[in-house]
């Protein structure tokens, strides 16, 4: 077994993240009620770091020479990895260009909202009296300078800023000493634990993964878990008694939240039913701690990539076909170079989709794929009822290992794995649309030349 670092596509990570999100959503309420204070924050933070980091840890498990015990351990990771790779080529509309364009638009919109937020807080007036702030700061070990501002245009207390954090309050809060102390302690916890940094990281994830609605919607629970974690720390600093929990819940009820556009840039004190119930019923138990450990263990096969490598097949450059998985009605035939050169190859004029006239050389990153789309209809001239695929000039450090998949009208008619260049002749149907997917099964970049041309049978 070898361990290496491999590049990963954002689309690949996006699909894998759904498995982790399902685990978090299934167990988050139990963890909030029964586990350590920051259980869910640990799980969410690991997920965000995984999504933002462009590399993955890759385990290459040898088919031969690896113990059954190790194979059993990595079996879930190998299975998940293969399923996700096969799923990524089913989303051709989410090409890298489309994702970059979409992310750029989301970033522009986010910056626009941030500018609007800055305009709102620009009218804030600094509070010179630091008596209550200094009293609350005694419970913390914060070296950064903190300032308090008053702004009644904002409905609820908020905290923003990382290096020079600022707390914005409303005048009405200054009249209630108990509420003010709870609010300051709550906001100082956010500052001490750098929760605002996690909030910014969440916004970056939204910009990068805007096309994954499941991920975007689930992040609202991440924000809720930050607040729940903060509530528990506030109670801990004030003394975890039933009376203090009750008083803190009353303070939360006094601070009524109304949804605003600037919520995405700040953290605030807001009374929700789930937070109130957590304040009433939270109690750390051994079962809750073991649940967290169990979930962290389940993270491993999702966060790591594992592939099974047969060195006898991958390193060789002369064996040809490794394995044919699908060949519907034997419509795909492998032919020799001599036969390929004798074919009378044509071009099909573009008709809505790319024509079967593809001749290019490119490089695929490790575990990446490329999709070629065309149809077999022509507005001008005759329709063609066959096409060829030729891969050549193959190079990959450690051995060529790639899969060719052919889809007809969305259905797979051919799938095979190769370790060298190949010539394929395909019987097509006039009027049908086709996709040819090349998947690099190696963790190293694959360089290849591909020719796709039509012919008349």
TIPA-310619 format. One line per field, with one value per residue (C-alpha): residue in three letters; x, y, z. Coordinates in Angstrom, 2 decimals. Example, Ala and Ser with C-alpha at 12.3 -4.5 7.8 and 13.67 -1.06 7.14 Angstrom:
// residues 2
code: [ALA_SER]
X: [12.30_13.67]
Y: [-4.50_-1.06]
Z: [7.80_7.14]
***
This chain:
// residues 457
code: [UNK_UNK_UNK_UNK_UNK_UNK_UNK_UNK_UNK_UNK_UNK_UNK_UNK_UNK_UNK_UNK_UNK_UNK_UNK_UNK_UNK_UNK_UNK_UNK_UNK_UNK_UNK_UNK_UNK_UNK_UNK_UNK_UNK_UNK_UNK_UNK_UNK_UNK_UNK_UNK_UNK_UNK_UNK_UNK_UNK_UNK_UNK_UNK_UNK_UNK_UNK_UNK_UNK_UNK_UNK_UNK_UNK_UNK_UNK_UNK_UNK_UNK_UNK_UNK_UNK_UNK_UNK_UNK_UNK_UNK_UNK_UNK_UNK_UNK_UNK_UNK_UNK_UNK_UNK_UNK_UNK_UNK_UNK_UNK_UNK_UNK_UNK_UNK_UNK_UNK_UNK_UNK_UNK_UNK_UNK_UNK_UNK_UNK_UNK_UNK_UNK_UNK_UNK_UNK_UNK_UNK_UNK_UNK_UNK_UNK_UNK_UNK_UNK_UNK_UNK_UNK_UNK_UNK_UNK_UNK_UNK_UNK_UNK_UNK_UNK_UNK_UNK_UNK_UNK_UNK_UNK_UNK_UNK_UNK_UNK_UNK_UNK_UNK_UNK_UNK_UNK_UNK_UNK_UNK_UNK_UNK_UNK_UNK_UNK_UNK_UNK_UNK_UNK_UNK_UNK_UNK_UNK_UNK_UNK_UNK_UNK_UNK_UNK_UNK_UNK_UNK_UNK_UNK_UNK_UNK_UNK_UNK_UNK_UNK_UNK_UNK_UNK_UNK_UNK_UNK_UNK_UNK_UNK_UNK_UNK_UNK_UNK_UNK_UNK_UNK_UNK_UNK_UNK_UNK_UNK_UNK_UNK_UNK_UNK_UNK_UNK_UNK_UNK_UNK_UNK_UNK_UNK_UNK_UNK_UNK_UNK_UNK_UNK_UNK_UNK_UNK_UNK_UNK_UNK_UNK_UNK_UNK_UNK_UNK_UNK_UNK_UNK_UNK_UNK_UNK_UNK_UNK_UNK_UNK_UNK_UNK_UNK_UNK_UNK_UNK_UNK_UNK_UNK_UNK_UNK_UNK_UNK_UNK_UNK_UNK_UNK_UNK_UNK_UNK_UNK_UNK_UNK_UNK_UNK_UNK_UNK_UNK_UNK_UNK_UNK_UNK_UNK_UNK_UNK_UNK_UNK_UNK_UNK_UNK_UNK_UNK_UNK_UNK_UNK_UNK_UNK_UNK_UNK_UNK_UNK_UNK_UNK_UNK_UNK_UNK_UNK_UNK_UNK_UNK_UNK_UNK_UNK_UNK_UNK_UNK_UNK_UNK_UNK_UNK_UNK_UNK_UNK_UNK_UNK_UNK_UNK_UNK_UNK_UNK_UNK_UNK_UNK_UNK_UNK_UNK_UNK_UNK_UNK_UNK_UNK_UNK_UNK_UNK_UNK_UNK_UNK_UNK_UNK_UNK_UNK_UNK_UNK_UNK_UNK_UNK_UNK_UNK_UNK_UNK_UNK_UNK_UNK_UNK_UNK_UNK_UNK_UNK_UNK_UNK_UNK_UNK_UNK_UNK_UNK_UNK_UNK_UNK_UNK_UNK_UNK_UNK_UNK_UNK_UNK_UNK_UNK_UNK_UNK_UNK_UNK_UNK_UNK_UNK_UNK_UNK_UNK_UNK_UNK_UNK_UNK_UNK_UNK_UNK_UNK_UNK_UNK_UNK_UNK_UNK_UNK_UNK_UNK_UNK_UNK_UNK_UNK_UNK_UNK_UNK_UNK_UNK_UNK_UNK_UNK_UNK_UNK_UNK_UNK_UNK_UNK_UNK_UNK_UNK_UNK_UNK_UNK_UNK_UNK_UNK_UNK_UNK_UNK_UNK_UNK_UNK_UNK_UNK_UNK_UNK_UNK_UNK_UNK_UNK_UNK_UNK_UNK_UNK_UNK_UNK_UNK_UNK_UNK_UNK_UNK_UNK_UNK_UNK_UNK_UNK_UNK_UNK_UNK]
X: [0.00_1.25_0.08_0.19_-1.46_-3.79_-5.68_-9.48_-12.14_-14.61_-17.49_-16.03_-15.75_-19.24_-20.80_-18.81_-19.77_-23.42_-22.58_-21.03_-23.93_-26.41_-24.44_-24.36_-28.06_-29.01_-27.05_-26.73_-29.66_-28.37_-24.86_-26.19_-28.08_-25.75_-22.16_-19.38_-20.06_-18.39_-19.26_-21.13_-18.66_-15.89_-17.86_-18.84_-15.34_-13.75_-16.26_-15.53_-11.76_-12.20_-14.26_-11.84_-8.63_-7.88_-5.92_-6.89_-4.99_-4.86_-4.31_-3.30_-4.14_-2.45_-4.68_-1.99_0.36_-2.03_-3.50_-7.22_-7.47_-6.23_-8.42_-11.45_-10.64_-10.30_-13.19_-15.77_-13.42_-12.69_-16.42_-17.35_-14.51_-15.56_-19.25_-18.54_-16.15_-18.84_-21.42_-19.32_-19.49_-23.30_-23.19_-21.66_-23.55_-21.52_-18.29_-15.37_-16.13_-19.79_-18.81_-16.22_-18.70_-21.37_-18.94_-17.88_-21.49_-22.12_-18.96_-20.07_-23.48_-21.87_-19.59_-22.63_-24.42_-21.29_-21.10_-24.76_-23.99_-21.00_-23.22_-25.66_-23.00_-21.20_-23.76_-22.79_-21.60_-18.80_-19.65_-16.97_-18.08_-16.21_-17.22_-19.43_-17.14_-14.10_-16.10_-17.12_-13.59_-12.26_-13.80_-11.86_-8.30_-8.67_-5.68_-7.32_-8.79_-12.59_-14.90_-18.63_-20.90_-24.54_-26.77_-30.57_-30.86_-29.82_-32.44_-30.25_-26.77_-24.08_-20.35_-18.12_-14.43_-11.60_-8.43_-10.26_-13.63_-16.57_-19.79_-22.87_-25.66_-28.95_-29.71_-32.48_-29.99_-27.99_-31.03_-31.23_-28.06_-28.75_-29.47_-26.37_-24.14_-25.54_-25.21_-21.61_-20.61_-22.28_-20.55_-17.18_-17.44_-17.84_-14.75_-12.67_-13.50_-13.10_-16.63_-16.79_-13.91_-16.02_-18.87_-16.62_-15.42_-19.07_-19.62_-16.62_-18.03_-21.31_-19.43_-17.50_-20.32_-23.33_-24.52_-25.04_-28.39_-28.23_-24.96_-26.13_-29.40_-27.68_-25.29_-28.11_-27.81_-24.10_-24.97_-27.47_-24.88_-22.42_-24.99_-25.84_-22.15_-21.82_-24.80_-23.20_-19.92_-21.77_-23.49_-20.16_-18.50_-21.37_-21.76_-23.85_-26.82_-30.54_-31.05_-28.36_-29.79_-33.23_-31.95_-30.00_-33.05_-35.03_-32.32_-32.51_-36.24_-35.70_-33.42_-35.89_-34.37_-35.80_-34.22_-31.96_-29.69_-26.64_-27.08_-24.63_-21.75_-22.33_-23.16_-26.05_-28.04_-31.39_-34.06_-34.94_-36.91_-33.99_-31.60_-34.02_-34.53_-30.78_-30.32_-32.92_-31.91_-28.20_-26.17_-22.89_-23.01_-20.65_-23.06_-22.99_-19.19_-19.03_-21.49_-19.04_-16.13_-18.18_-19.04_-15.41_-14.53_-17.15_-15.54_-12.40_-13.69_-15.35_-12.48_-9.84_-9.52_-8.63_-8.14_-7.26_-4.19_-3.15_0.48_0.76_-1.94_-1.37_2.36_2.33_1.97_1.40_-1.56_-4.37_-7.82_-7.88_-11.58_-14.77_-17.68_-20.45_-20.81_-24.50_-25.20_-21.44_-21.85_-18.32_-15.36_-11.68_-9.69_-6.01_-4.21_-4.16_-7.94_-8.46_-6.38_-8.49_-11.75_-13.27_-13.82_-16.12_-17.14_-20.71_-21.70_-22.56_-26.27_-26.97_-24.36_-20.69_-20.15_-18.27_-15.14_-12.93_-9.14_-7.31_-4.55_-5.04_-4.09_-6.45_-5.63_-5.62_-9.09_-10.51_-12.65_-13.55_-16.82_-17.23_-20.79_-22.11_-24.97_-25.29_-27.67_-26.79_-28.80_-26.71_-25.67_-26.18_-26.64_-23.82_-24.47_-21.14_-18.18_-14.69_-12.70_-8.93_-6.77_-3.03_0.17_-0.79_1.45_0.96_3.68_3.35_1.34_-1.64_-5.01_-8.22_-11.83_-13.80_-17.58_-19.98_-23.55_-26.36_-29.30_-28.21_-27.81_-24.43_-23.76_-20.05_-17.65_-14.12_-10.84_-7.50_-3.81_-2.74_-4.10_-6.97_-9.04_-12.79_-15.42_-18.98_-22.27_-24.43_-28.03_-28.91_-30.54_-29.20_-27.00_-23.78_-21.35_-17.83_-16.36_-12.67_-11.96_-8.39_-8.27_-4.73_-3.85_-1.26_-2.02_-2.84_-1.77_-3.51_-4.60_-8.16_-9.78_-13.55_-14.79_-17.91_-18.06_-20.66_-21.06]
Y: [0.00_3.48_6.87_10.01_13.40_13.71_16.61_16.48_18.20_20.41_18.51_15.25_16.72_18.20_14.78_13.17_15.95_14.88_11.67_13.64_16.11_13.24_11.88_15.30_15.98_12.53_12.92_16.68_16.93_14.04_15.52_18.95_17.40_14.61_15.18_17.65_21.36_21.63_18.22_19.50_22.35_19.76_17.82_20.92_22.41_19.21_19.21_22.85_22.25_19.19_21.17_24.10_22.06_21.08_17.95_14.54_11.80_8.83_5.22_2.83_-0.69_-3.45_-6.21_-8.72_-8.53_-6.63_-8.33_-9.08_-6.96_-3.82_-4.54_-4.82_-1.49_0.36_-1.40_1.33_4.07_2.21_1.69_5.32_6.61_4.54_5.42_9.15_9.06_7.34_9.92_12.93_12.15_12.21_16.00_17.28_20.57_21.28_21.68_23.47_26.59_26.64_26.25_29.04_31.40_30.56_31.04_34.42_35.60_34.42_36.20_39.43_39.16_38.44_41.47_43.60_42.41_43.06_46.65_47.16_45.77_48.10_51.07_50.06_49.76_52.95_54.90_53.14_55.31_54.06_53.55_55.19_53.69_50.35_49.48_46.51_45.36_45.30_43.40_40.73_40.54_39.23_35.85_35.65_35.55_37.88_40.00_41.76_45.23_45.15_48.09_48.47_50.47_51.54_51.24_51.07_50.44_46.86_44.79_42.46_42.47_41.40_40.79_41.24_41.57_39.13_41.14_44.14_42.72_45.04_44.45_46.40_46.84_48.69_51.47_49.45_46.75_49.29_49.82_46.15_45.26_41.52_41.37_43.46_41.08_38.05_39.72_40.80_37.35_35.73_38.03_37.68_33.90_34.38_36.56_34.26_31.15_32.90_31.88_34.77_33.13_29.98_32.16_33.63_30.15_29.13_32.05_30.96_27.43_28.86_30.72_27.61_25.07_27.16_24.28_21.91_22.93_20.18_21.61_25.23_24.50_22.38_25.22_26.96_24.16_24.93_28.52_27.20_24.83_27.71_29.57_26.47_25.91_29.56_29.28_26.33_28.20_31.25_29.08_27.44_30.83_32.12_28.87_25.94_26.11_25.80_29.42_30.70_28.64_30.09_33.68_33.23_31.86_34.89_37.16_35.35_35.92_39.63_39.78_39.19_38.41_39.58_38.20_40.71_40.55_41.33_38.10_36.32_38.50_38.48_36.30_37.22_36.30_34.90_32.92_29.75_26.79_24.40_26.65_27.06_23.29_22.72_25.18_23.29_19.69_19.64_17.14_15.56_11.77_8.94_7.74_11.19_11.24_7.76_8.93_11.71_9.26_6.87_9.65_10.74_7.15_7.19_10.37_8.44_6.51_9.67_12.10_9.78_8.38_4.73_2.76_-0.85_-1.14_-4.23_-3.39_-6.22_-4.55_-0.85_-0.64_-2.78_-0.88_-3.81_-5.78_-3.79_-4.43_-4.89_-5.62_-4.98_-4.24_-3.39_-3.97_-3.91_-6.18_-6.20_-2.85_-1.76_-3.51_-3.03_-2.84_-2.73_0.31_-1.17_-1.54_1.91_3.55_1.88_3.39_6.26_8.78_11.78_14.89_15.66_19.36_20.70_20.30_21.75_19.54_19.05_17.00_13.72_15.48_15.63_15.73_17.02_16.33_17.05_16.18_14.88_15.35_12.32_10.74_13.42_12.86_14.48_14.24_14.56_15.15_14.87_13.42_11.39_13.65_16.06_18.94_18.82_15.65_12.12_10.88_8.76_5.51_4.81_6.51_5.66_6.47_6.43_7.10_7.40_9.04_7.90_8.79_8.55_8.27_4.87_3.39_4.28_3.34_4.81_3.93_4.58_4.91_5.42_6.60_6.54_8.81_8.75_4.93_3.21_0.92_0.38_0.55_-0.79_-0.15_0.15_0.65_1.74_3.44_1.74_1.96_1.43_1.14_1.78_0.93_3.99_4.91_7.86_10.64_9.47_11.57_10.24_10.95_9.57_9.80_9.30_8.69_8.77_5.96_6.88_9.40_10.91_13.17_11.34_12.83_11.47_12.26_11.46_11.29_10.81_10.63_9.37_6.82_5.05_1.34]
Z: [0.00_-0.89_0.38_-1.77_-2.28_-5.28_-6.81_-6.55_-8.61_-6.72_-8.34_-6.99_-3.48_-3.75_-4.32_-1.51_0.90_0.64_2.54_5.40_5.51_5.80_8.77_10.47_9.97_11.26_14.51_15.11_17.56_19.62_19.66_20.68_23.60_24.73_23.51_24.25_23.66_20.26_18.80_15.77_15.23_14.92_12.31_10.31_10.43_9.12_6.27_5.33_5.41_3.21_0.69_0.53_0.28_-3.37_-2.46_-1.10_0.69_-1.66_-0.57_-3.35_-2.20_-4.22_-5.52_-4.63_-1.67_0.63_3.68_3.77_6.91_5.12_2.10_4.38_6.05_2.73_0.99_1.89_0.66_-2.59_-3.18_-2.41_-4.56_-7.58_-7.24_-7.01_-10.00_-12.07_-10.94_-11.93_-15.63_-15.44_-14.97_-18.23_-17.94_-14.79_-16.70_-15.09_-17.16_-16.07_-12.43_-12.62_-14.29_-11.72_-8.81_-10.22_-10.34_-6.76_-5.56_-7.25_-5.57_-2.19_-2.51_-3.38_-0.23_1.84_0.55_1.52_4.98_5.40_4.57_7.31_10.01_8.91_10.92_14.14_17.05_19.27_22.94_25.07_28.38_28.62_32.19_31.32_28.52_30.81_33.43_30.90_29.41_32.74_31.91_28.61_27.35_24.36_23.37_20.43_20.82_20.99_20.49_21.11_18.82_19.00_15.93_16.13_12.38_13.13_14.94_17.03_18.59_16.13_16.01_12.99_12.26_12.98_13.69_15.17_16.27_16.85_18.76_17.67_20.20_20.40_22.92_24.53_25.59_27.63_29.86_30.92_32.87_32.98_29.25_28.49_30.44_28.64_25.25_25.85_27.09_24.07_21.57_23.32_22.99_19.23_19.22_21.42_19.37_15.98_14.99_12.52_10.63_10.27_9.02_6.30_5.39_5.01_2.60_0.54_0.34_-0.96_-3.69_-4.76_-4.47_-5.51_-7.75_-4.80_-3.27_-0.65_0.69_0.57_2.40_5.04_5.97_7.83_10.40_10.63_11.64_14.19_15.66_16.06_18.15_20.19_20.91_21.91_24.29_26.09_26.56_27.90_30.53_31.40_31.97_34.10_36.04_34.85_37.18_36.46_37.47_35.08_32.23_32.90_33.04_29.82_28.00_29.15_27.73_24.41_24.28_24.79_21.78_18.96_15.58_12.28_9.12_7.38_4.37_6.49_8.50_6.23_7.44_11.18_14.16_16.39_19.47_18.36_20.24_18.35_19.68_19.23_21.14_24.01_24.26_24.22_27.05_29.06_28.35_27.40_29.42_28.36_28.41_27.47_24.78_23.17_23.19_21.64_18.96_18.02_17.88_15.76_13.27_13.05_12.20_9.43_8.05_7.11_4.05_2.72_3.31_1.87_-1.62_-1.99_-5.17_-5.79_-7.99_-9.91_-10.72_-13.21_-15.31_-14.75_-15.39_-18.54_-21.81_-24.15_-22.87_-24.49_-23.05_-19.28_-18.93_-20.89_-18.57_-21.05_-24.81_-25.78_-28.78_-29.50_-31.22_-30.34_-31.94_-31.25_-34.48_-35.41_-36.77_-40.28_-40.38_-38.88_-41.62_-44.32_-43.04_-45.01_-42.23_-42.53_-40.71_-39.64_-39.81_-36.36_-35.64_-32.21_-30.56_-31.40_-34.52_-34.54_-35.72_-32.65_-32.90_-29.85_-27.38_-23.72_-20.15_-17.48_-13.81_-11.54_-11.23_-13.55_-16.64_-19.97_-21.92_-25.70_-26.95_-30.52_-32.58_-35.75_-37.66_-40.43_-41.84_-44.97_-46.80_-45.64_-42.11_-40.77_-38.93_-37.32_-35.68_-34.48_-31.37_-31.46_-28.39_-28.88_-27.59_-24.09_-21.16_-17.40_-14.78_-13.12_-15.96_-18.16_-16.67_-18.09_-18.83_-22.01_-21.63_-24.55_-23.97_-26.54_-25.71_-22.08_-21.85_-21.54_-24.50_-23.86_-20.93_-20.87_-19.11_-20.95_-20.26_-23.73_-26.85_-28.67_-31.89_-31.52_-34.27_-33.13_-34.85_-34.31_-35.00_-37.20_-35.22_-31.84_-29.56_-28.08_-25.29_-25.03_-21.53_-20.81_-17.09_-15.79_-13.22_-12.15_-9.44_-11.81_-14.81_-18.05_-21.39_-24.49_-28.03_-29.09_-32.53_-32.91_-36.51_-38.27_-41.08_-43.20_-42.56]
***
